[in-house]
Amino acid sequence: MQLTSLRLAGWRNIVDCTVDVDSPLVVIHGDNGQGKSNLLEAVHVLGTLKSFRDSRTRRWIRHGDEGARLAGNVHSTMGKRELVWKWTGDGRRLEMDGKQPSNLSDWFEVFRAVVFCPEDAAIVRGEPDRRRRFMDRAAFNASPTHLRVVTEYRKILNHKRALLSERYVDPLQLEAFNASLAATGASLVHARVQVVKELSASFGAMHDAIAGGGAVEMQVNINGIGHVDNLSEDDIEVRLMEALQRSQPDELQRRSVLVGPHRDELVININGQRARNFASQGQARSIILGLKLAELDAAHRRGIVPVFLLDDLTSELDQGRRNRLVSILTALKGQVWVTTTDPSYLGNLDTIDHIKLRVSGGVIYPD
């Protein structure tokens, strides 16, 4: 996947413009506070329909404007397509080649993005929900249909929560919700386990290439079951149903859903210890970058490589690690976008096909 041109209107502090970005490496540079991350965020919204900085869409719109528009020409395995994201007071609207896509999976088959930013250290050191979201995002990048499974599971989970909050809980309804949770939850768990296995194939090597050492490993711990690495989806469903039945008295007493993949944990270890408790800030950054690179490597093996976005790379890695990172990304042959205060931090780019964009006061200047 490669974005070849990008048009922005009403987006944050960026002055309305059209930018040529037809290159495997796009370097966005400039002083802090000028709009570099705003430009990178626009690409991320096209590739994920979400921001990696602020979930409130209204904040994405330039102050004083009523709406915003992002449009990108994309070259992917699906051919050349034009994607348009619009937001007005009436909400979001998407267009693909001038028509509304029939479902989001069609959009993401054309364009997807993976981001690495300073806040990602929370995936390692933060609460379990951050790691669950990472697994689901990785599973989504492997197969966009995973989004439907996550949405369906959350819908059933909310219905069961509402039922448990009632004064009288209908046992037949509860049984039906448990059966649905077990079935949908098994699909969710199986996808997470499979994508973690896939990432594990290169996670250690990618981490070692960036960090220069440190043994890392990860495993999914399924709430109420434990480890299910070798279980089929049907077997996971049976185990989940059994766990739901065992926990039913406690759930009725506590009026809470205590079993299911909404409470799973991705356990990441470094040198045999839990990274959440023992990883330093620098180690956490190397672990996350290793995970993101493993995602790209897995996508490369599947034949579909998302665009890789790196925000504020200057502050995240020393010069040696930055040089090794550029070499790895070049070998993966996917489009990469990087923000930095100084392009020289990326080393010698003379032998690499790249485009430089300087951002100053929200104006984008091709270098």
RACORWO-V237793 format. One record per run of one state. SS is the DSSP state (H for helix, E for strand, L for the rest). FROM is the first residue (numbers start at 1). LEN is the number of residues. If there is no record, write none. Layout:
ss->(SS:SS)
from->(FROM:FROM)
len->(LEN:LEN)
This chain:
ss->(L:E:L:E:L:E:L:E:L:H:L:H:E:L:E:L:E:L:E:L:E:L:H:L:E:L:H:L:H:L:H:L:H:L:E:L:E:L:H:L:H:L:E:L:E:H:L:H:L:E:L:H:L:H:L:E:L:H:L:E:L:E:L)
from->(1:2:10:11:12:17:21:25:30:36:49:57:61:62:68:77:79:89:91:97:99:100:104:111:113:117:118:126:128:143:146:165:171:212:216:223:226:227:233:255:261:264:265:271:273:275:279:281:303:307:311:313:317:319:333:336:341:343:347:355:361:363:367)
len->(1:8:1:1:5:4:4:5:6:13:8:4:1:6:9:2:10:2:6:2:1:4:7:2:4:1:8:2:15:3:19:6:41:4:7:3:1:6:22:6:3:1:6:2:2:4:2:22:4:4:2:4:2:14:3:5:2:4:8:6:2:4:1)
